[in-house]
Amino acid sequence: MNKDNIILTKSFDFALQIIELCKQMKAQNEYVISKQVLRSGTSIGANIQEATAGISKRDFTHKMSIASKEARETKYWLRLIQHSQIVDVEISNLLVQVEELIRILTSIVKTSQSSSK
């Protein structure tokens, strides 16, 4: 992992924690929402990784926008897990981390869009 690229590092570390969360959820027999949060939570970093290999500024911005949307979806699933109490897991730290990812990604997308004009 490239330690110079903070968003790559943060999204990768976040994905690892999402995987752990899903293991805990499955151990408590929750399979549907765990699959949803796994998909969106790991997709954030995958799209960021793809963006770093973008063939154009527009491609980069598009992939980062998708990563931002996936982060927002992940926030939704995490909040649903927290408020529904369908499983006994602690996710407050994950909510803080996803908020940080959303802020960083929003900033990257806005900067990319304004530099493209």
N, CA, C and O of each residue as an XYZ file, in Angstrom:
468
protein
N       0.849     -1.183      0.000
C       0.000      0.000      0.000
C       0.888      1.237      0.000
O       1.864      1.315      0.746
N       0.547      2.180     -0.825
C       1.306      3.414     -0.953
C       1.006      4.337      0.228
O      -0.087      4.895      0.322
N       1.975      4.494      1.123
C       1.766      5.297      2.334
C       1.652      6.785      2.015
O       1.178      7.556      2.849
N       2.081      7.207      0.813
C       1.977      8.615      0.435
C       0.557      8.999      0.038
O       0.198     10.175      0.083
N      -0.238      8.033     -0.343
C      -1.598      8.307     -0.778
C      -2.563      7.985      0.365
O      -2.976      6.840      0.549
N      -2.907      9.014      1.119
C      -3.689      8.842      2.343
C      -5.064      8.234      2.080
O      -5.537      7.420      2.874
N      -5.709      8.611      0.988
C      -7.052      8.088      0.717
C      -7.000      6.595      0.366
O      -7.902      5.840      0.729
N      -5.955      6.176     -0.331
C      -5.792      4.746     -0.615
C      -5.589      3.965      0.683
O      -6.198      2.915      0.890
N      -4.741      4.482      1.538
C      -4.450      3.817      2.808
C      -5.683      3.757      3.696
O      -6.013      2.701      4.237
N      -6.364      4.886      3.846
C      -7.550      4.941      4.710
C      -8.667      4.038      4.187
O      -9.330      3.358      4.970
N      -8.877      4.026      2.881
C      -9.952      3.197      2.327
C      -9.626      1.710      2.432
O     -10.525      0.891      2.627
N      -8.358      1.360      2.305
C      -7.937     -0.040      2.441
C      -8.117     -0.506      3.884
O      -8.657     -1.584      4.132
N      -7.662      0.313      4.831
C      -7.812     -0.023      6.250
C      -9.291     -0.122      6.631
O      -9.685     -0.994      7.405
N     -10.100      0.782      6.080
C     -11.539      0.758      6.328
C     -12.143     -0.542      5.797
O     -12.963     -1.161      6.475
N     -11.751     -0.956      4.608
C     -12.272     -2.193      4.011
C     -11.939     -3.399      4.883
O     -12.767     -4.295      5.047
N     -10.738     -3.425      5.440
C     -10.369     -4.526      6.328
C     -11.276     -4.570      7.559
O     -11.667     -5.645      8.013
N     -11.600     -3.410      8.085
C     -12.484     -3.351      9.250
C     -13.923     -3.742      8.888
O     -14.631     -4.345      9.695
N     -14.341     -3.398      7.686
C     -15.669     -3.802      7.213
C     -15.740     -5.324      7.091
O     -16.755     -5.929      7.435
N     -14.681     -5.933      6.610
C     -14.629     -7.393      6.507
C     -14.782     -8.017      7.892
O     -15.514     -8.991      8.061
N     -14.094     -7.457      8.872
C     -14.215     -7.950     10.252
C     -15.636     -7.784     10.778
O     -16.173     -8.685     11.422
N     -16.238     -6.638     10.506
C     -17.620     -6.400     10.919
C     -18.535     -7.471     10.335
O     -19.386     -8.018     11.036
N     -18.360     -7.763      9.067
C     -19.215     -8.757      8.404
C     -19.024    -10.144      8.999
O     -19.980    -10.913      9.100
N     -17.804    -10.469      9.391
C     -17.572    -11.749     10.068
C     -18.361    -11.801     11.374
O     -18.981    -12.816     11.691
N     -18.335    -10.705     12.128
C     -19.078    -10.643     13.390
C     -20.581    -10.769     13.140
O     -21.288    -11.452     13.881
N     -21.052    -10.111     12.101
C     -22.481    -10.155     11.796
C     -22.910    -11.563     11.379
O     -23.960    -12.048     11.801
N     -22.108    -12.201     10.565
C     -22.442    -13.558     10.130
C     -22.404    -14.532     11.296
O     -23.173    -15.492     11.327
N     -21.514    -14.293     12.259
C     -21.453    -15.135     13.450
C     -22.742    -15.003     14.271
O     -23.088    -15.889     15.053
N     -23.444    -13.881     14.077
C     -24.728    -13.655     14.754
C     -25.908    -13.934     13.812
O     -27.033    -13.495     14.051
N     -25.620    -14.668     12.744
C     -26.637    -15.105     11.773
C     -27.313    -13.965     11.028
O     -28.500    -14.054     10.714
N     -26.599    -12.921     10.747
C     -27.142    -11.829      9.936
C     -26.366    -11.846      8.619
O     -25.172    -11.550      8.589
N     -27.052    -12.191      7.541
C     -26.392    -12.395      6.259
C     -26.769    -11.364      5.204
O     -25.961    -11.087      4.318
N     -27.932    -10.802      5.263
C     -28.407     -9.921      4.197
C     -27.732     -8.553      4.266
O     -27.102     -8.125      3.299
N     -27.857     -7.873      5.388
C     -27.262     -6.536      5.502
C     -25.738     -6.625      5.555
O     -25.045     -5.730      5.071
N     -25.222     -7.692      6.136
C     -23.757     -7.845      6.166
C     -23.201     -7.912      4.741
O     -22.127     -7.378      4.463
N     -23.927     -8.560      3.855
C     -23.492     -8.647      2.454
C     -23.527     -7.264      1.795
O     -22.631     -6.915      1.026
N     -24.556     -6.486      2.101
C     -24.685     -5.146      1.528
C     -23.544     -4.232      1.988
O     -22.922     -3.548      1.175
N     -23.277     -4.228      3.298
C     -22.230     -3.350      3.825
C     -20.846     -3.830      3.368
O     -19.943     -3.017      3.170
N     -20.681     -5.127      3.203
C     -19.416     -5.652      2.683
C     -19.180     -5.168      1.256
O     -18.082     -4.735      0.905
N     -20.226     -5.249      0.443
C     -20.110     -4.844     -0.953
C     -19.762     -3.356     -1.073
O     -18.805     -2.989     -1.755
N     -20.539     -2.516     -0.414
C     -20.306     -1.078     -0.557
C     -19.044     -0.625      0.177
O     -18.317      0.239     -0.313
N     -18.784     -1.207      1.348
C     -17.625     -0.788      2.144
C     -16.283     -1.131      1.529
O     -15.308     -0.405      1.721
N     -16.221     -2.231      0.789
C     -14.973     -2.596      0.121
C     -14.871     -1.965     -1.264
O     -13.778     -1.834     -1.814
N     -16.001     -1.581     -1.815
C     -16.020     -0.947     -3.134
C     -15.399      0.451     -3.121
O     -14.896      0.920     -4.142
N     -15.436      1.102     -1.981
C     -14.862      2.447     -1.870
C     -13.404      2.412     -2.312
O     -13.006      3.137     -3.224
N     -12.621      1.576     -1.669
C     -11.194      1.485     -1.978
C     -10.915      0.953     -3.373
O      -9.958      1.372     -4.024
N     -11.750      0.031     -3.832
C     -11.555     -0.525     -5.177
C     -11.703      0.570     -6.231
O     -10.932      0.625     -7.189
N     -12.690      1.437     -6.051
C     -12.882      2.532     -7.011
C     -11.780      3.582     -6.901
O     -11.378      4.166     -7.907
N     -11.294      3.823     -5.698
C     -10.172      4.761     -5.529
C      -8.933      4.196     -6.214
O      -8.212      4.915     -6.907
N      -8.694      2.907     -6.015
C      -7.543      2.262     -6.657
C      -7.659      2.371     -8.181
O      -6.679      2.665     -8.865
N      -8.850      2.133     -8.695
C      -9.082      2.254    -10.137
C      -8.856      3.685    -10.619
O      -8.309      3.906    -11.700
N      -9.279      4.647     -9.813
C      -9.134      6.061    -10.191
C      -7.675      6.449    -10.340
O      -7.333      7.275    -11.186
N      -6.817      5.863     -9.528
C      -5.394      6.224     -9.604
C      -4.756      5.788    -10.916
O      -3.686      6.266    -11.290
N      -5.425      4.877    -11.607
C      -4.941      4.433    -12.914
C      -5.793      5.012    -14.037
O      -5.753      4.530    -15.169
N      -6.554      6.038    -13.719
C      -7.439      6.653    -14.712
C      -6.679      7.141    -15.933
O      -5.546      7.613    -15.839
N      -7.328      7.016    -17.076
C      -6.671      7.401    -18.323
C      -6.837      8.891    -18.622
O      -6.187      9.427    -19.520
N      -7.699      9.544    -17.873
C      -7.902     10.979    -18.058
C      -8.383     11.589    -16.751
O      -8.764     10.874    -15.824
N      -8.364     12.904    -16.685
C      -8.864     13.611    -15.509
C     -10.353     13.306    -15.316
O     -10.822     13.146    -14.189
N     -11.075     13.230    -16.412
C     -12.509     12.926    -16.354
C     -12.739     11.525    -15.792
O     -13.636     11.331    -14.972
N     -11.946     10.555    -16.220
C     -12.045      9.182    -15.724
C     -11.732      9.143    -14.226
O     -12.433      8.487    -13.456
N     -10.682      9.845    -13.824
C     -10.303      9.937    -12.414
C     -11.464     10.493    -11.581
O     -11.835      9.924    -10.555
N     -12.021     11.600    -12.036
C     -13.125     12.247    -11.314
C     -14.332     11.328    -11.233
O     -14.982     11.242    -10.191
N     -14.632     10.649    -12.318
C     -15.770      9.729    -12.346
C     -15.600      8.612    -11.314
O     -16.530      8.326    -10.560
N     -14.433      7.982    -11.272
C     -14.186      6.876    -10.337
C     -14.211      7.369     -8.893
O     -14.717      6.680     -8.007
N     -13.668      8.554     -8.660
C     -13.700      9.112     -7.303
C     -15.134      9.446     -6.897
O     -15.496      9.325     -5.726
N     -15.940      9.864     -7.855
C     -17.359     10.135     -7.571
C     -18.081      8.852     -7.190
O     -18.908      8.847     -6.278
N     -17.775      7.781     -7.878
C     -18.368      6.488     -7.544
C     -17.935      6.064     -6.141
O     -18.754      5.578     -5.362
N     -16.656      6.245     -5.816
C     -16.164      5.911     -4.477
C     -16.910      6.720     -3.416
O     -17.246      6.200     -2.352
N     -17.164      7.980     -3.710
C     -17.907      8.840     -2.785
C     -19.329      8.320     -2.578
O     -19.830      8.296     -1.454
N     -19.967      7.909     -3.657
C     -21.323      7.359     -3.555
C     -21.328      6.058     -2.749
O     -22.233      5.822     -1.949
N     -20.336      5.234     -2.958
C     -20.236      3.973     -2.206
C     -20.019      4.257     -0.718
O     -20.548      3.546      0.137
N     -19.246      5.288     -0.414
C     -19.023      5.666      0.989
C     -20.331      6.106      1.629
O     -20.619      5.755      2.773
N     -21.115      6.871      0.892
C     -22.414      7.317      1.416
C     -23.376      6.139      1.598
O     -24.140      6.103      2.563
N     -23.339      5.195      0.688
C     -24.175      3.999      0.834
C     -23.737      3.199      2.062
O     -24.568      2.706      2.824
N     -22.436      3.080      2.237
C     -21.909      2.358      3.394
C     -22.344      3.025      4.686
O     -22.691      2.345      5.652
N     -22.329      4.355      4.710
C     -22.797      5.090      5.892
C     -24.254      4.726      6.181
O     -24.629      4.526      7.336
N     -25.059      4.642      5.151
C     -26.465      4.268      5.321
C     -26.581      2.894      5.985
O     -27.310      2.739      6.964
N     -25.865      1.901      5.457
C     -25.952      0.545      6.010
C     -25.452      0.515      7.448
O     -26.037     -0.162      8.294
N     -24.379      1.239      7.730
C     -23.856      1.276      9.096
C     -24.864      1.890     10.061
O     -25.056      1.392     11.170
N     -25.503      2.970      9.635
C     -26.521      3.598     10.480
C     -27.706      2.659     10.688
O     -28.271      2.599     11.780
N     -28.078      1.932      9.649
C     -29.169      0.976      9.758
C     -28.817     -0.132     10.758
O     -29.652     -0.522     11.575
N     -27.604     -0.627     10.694
C     -27.138     -1.647     11.633
C     -27.195     -1.101     13.061
O     -27.671     -1.771     13.978
N     -26.708      0.110     13.226
C     -26.658      0.728     14.550
C     -28.059      0.939     15.133
O     -28.304      0.602     16.292
N     -28.956      1.480     14.355
C     -30.273      1.841     14.867
C     -31.255      0.670     14.938
O     -32.167      0.679     15.765
N     -31.080     -0.320     14.090
C     -31.990     -1.466     14.117
C     -31.621     -2.451     15.219
O     -32.465     -3.204     15.703
N     -30.365     -2.435     15.602
C     -29.849     -3.351     16.626
C     -30.121     -4.810     16.276
O     -30.418     -5.623     17.152
N     -30.017     -5.132     14.993
C     -30.243     -6.518     14.562
C     -29.096     -7.434     14.977
O     -29.251     -8.653     15.048
N     -27.953     -6.831     15.248
C     -26.797     -7.576     15.751
C     -26.147     -6.755     16.858
O     -26.352     -5.545     16.958
N     -25.377     -7.421     17.669
C     -24.668     -6.758     18.757
C     -23.224     -6.511     18.323
O     -22.334     -7.322     18.578
N     -23.012     -5.369     17.661
C     -21.672     -4.981     17.199
C     -21.481     -3.495     17.482
O     -22.441     -2.728     17.544
N     -20.235     -3.113     17.652
C     -19.902     -1.714     17.887
C     -19.414     -1.112     16.568
O     -18.423     -1.565     15.995
N     -20.119     -0.094     16.099
C     -19.744      0.481     14.806
C     -19.509      1.984     14.844
O     -19.344      2.604     13.794
N     -19.490      2.578     16.018
C     -19.324      4.033     16.084
C     -18.010      4.480     15.448
O     -17.967      5.521     14.792
N     -16.936      3.707     15.632
C     -15.662      4.053     15.022
C     -15.738      3.972     13.496
O     -15.144      4.793     12.798
N     -16.464      2.987     12.986
C     -16.625      2.867     11.528
C     -17.409      4.055     10.972
O     -17.114      4.534      9.876
N     -18.395      4.528     11.712
C     -19.155      5.704     11.269
C     -18.265      6.947     11.210
O     -18.395      7.760     10.294
N     -17.374      7.096     12.169
C     -16.427      8.220     12.152
C     -15.516      8.101     10.932
O     -15.268      9.085     10.235
N     -15.026      6.900     10.684
C     -14.118      6.691      9.555
C     -14.803      6.924      8.213
O     -14.211      7.522      7.314
N     -16.035      6.462      8.069
C     -16.716      6.643      6.786
C     -17.017      8.123      6.562
O     -16.973      8.598      5.428
N     -17.321      8.852      7.628
C     -17.529     10.307      7.499
C     -16.255     10.982      6.997
O     -16.311     11.875      6.152
N     -15.120     10.558      7.516
C     -13.844     11.117      7.081
C     -13.581     10.789      5.609
O     -13.126     11.645      4.849
N     -13.868      9.555      5.215
C     -13.700      9.183      3.808
C     -14.604     10.031      2.915
O     -14.182     10.484      1.851
N     -15.838     10.242      3.345
C     -16.772     11.060      2.559
C     -16.236     12.473      2.405
O     -16.269     13.029      1.307
N     -15.739     13.067      3.495
C     -15.189     14.432      3.420
C     -13.996     14.517      2.465
O     -13.905     15.435      1.650
N     -13.094     13.556      2.579
C     -11.909     13.560      1.706
C     -12.315     13.372      0.251
O     -11.845     14.096     -0.627
N     -13.178     12.412     -0.002
C     -13.603     12.138     -1.380
C     -14.366     13.313     -1.970
O     -14.182     13.637     -3.144
N     -15.213     13.953     -1.188
C     -15.942     15.132     -1.664
C     -14.968     16.223     -2.063
O     -15.139     16.871     -3.096
N     -13.954     16.424     -1.249
C     -12.928     17.429     -1.544
C     -12.161     17.082     -2.821
O     -11.906     17.955     -3.651
N     -11.800     15.827     -2.974
C     -11.070     15.390     -4.176
C     -11.923     15.608     -5.424
O     -11.437     16.124     -6.431
N     -13.189     15.217     -5.355
C     -14.072     15.353     -6.526
C     -14.263     16.832     -6.869
O     -14.177     17.208     -8.038
N     -14.518     17.664     -5.873
C     -14.716     19.103     -6.136
C     -13.463     19.726     -6.733
O     -13.551     20.512     -7.676
N     -12.301     19.384     -6.194
C     -11.042     19.923     -6.709
C     -10.803     19.462     -8.133
O     -10.387     20.246     -8.985
N     -11.067     18.178     -8.392
C     -10.883     17.634     -9.740
C     -11.821     18.292    -10.745
O     -11.428     18.597    -11.871
N     -13.057     18.503    -10.327
C     -14.027     19.130    -11.226
C     -13.653     20.574    -11.518
O     -13.765     21.023    -12.658
N     -13.214     21.301    -10.510
C     -12.878     22.709    -10.739
C     -11.592     22.864    -11.548
O     -11.450     23.831    -12.296
N     -10.652     21.925    -11.409
C      -9.420     22.017    -12.198
C      -9.626     21.566    -13.639
O      -8.800     21.837    -14.510
N     -10.741     20.871    -13.879
C     -11.040     20.414    -15.238
C     -11.687     21.503    -16.087
O     -11.725     21.415    -17.314
N     -12.196     22.530    -15.411
C     -12.918     23.590    -16.141
C     -11.982     24.634    -16.695
O     -12.429     25.589    -17.332
